[in-house]
Amino acid sequence: MSYVDEVIQLVIEKNPAEPEFHQAVKEVLESLPSRQHKILSMYYIDKKNLEQIAESFNCNEKTIRRQKLEAIKRFKEKFNT
């Protein structure tokens, strides 16, 4: 199961009567660059901390934090309009 599928499944379980919301979440997830997908997956699904994620990408923790925040910003933009 892909990261998007896993997240959508969780969204459906928590919000079963909101198909428009499910679709909106899916659209945002699919619009993210693959690196941001992976970061969110490792952070929220695999429960890794930013330091562990940075190690796996062989980069600075600040870079991972910025990428994570950019992905979250896309969600906020989609749902605050």
TACOR-V146241 format. One record per pair of residues at least 24 apart in sequence whose ideal C-beta (glycine too) atoms are under 10 Angstrom apart, sorted by the first residue. I is the first residue (numbers start at 1). J is the second residue. Records with the same first field share a line. If there is no record, write none. Layout:
I: J / J
This chain:
2: 29 / 37 / 41
3: 29 / 32 / 34 / 37 / 38 / 40 / 41 / 42 / 44 / 45
4: 28 / 29 / 30 / 32 / 37 / 41
5: 29
6: 41 / 44 / 45
7: 37 / 40 / 41 / 44 / 45
10: 44 / 45
21: 79
24: 75 / 78 / 79
25: 75 / 78 / 79
27: 74 / 78
28: 71 / 74 / 75 / 76 / 77 / 78 / 79
29: 71 / 74 / 75
31: 71 / 74 / 78
32: 67 / 70 / 71 / 74 / 75
33: 67 / 70 / 71
35: 59 / 63 / 64 / 67 / 70 / 71
36: 67 / 68 / 69 / 70 / 71 / 72 / 74
37: 71
38: 67
39: 63 / 64 / 65 / 66 / 67 / 68 / 70 / 71
40: 67 / 68 / 71 / 72 / 75
42: 68
43: 68 / 71
44: 68
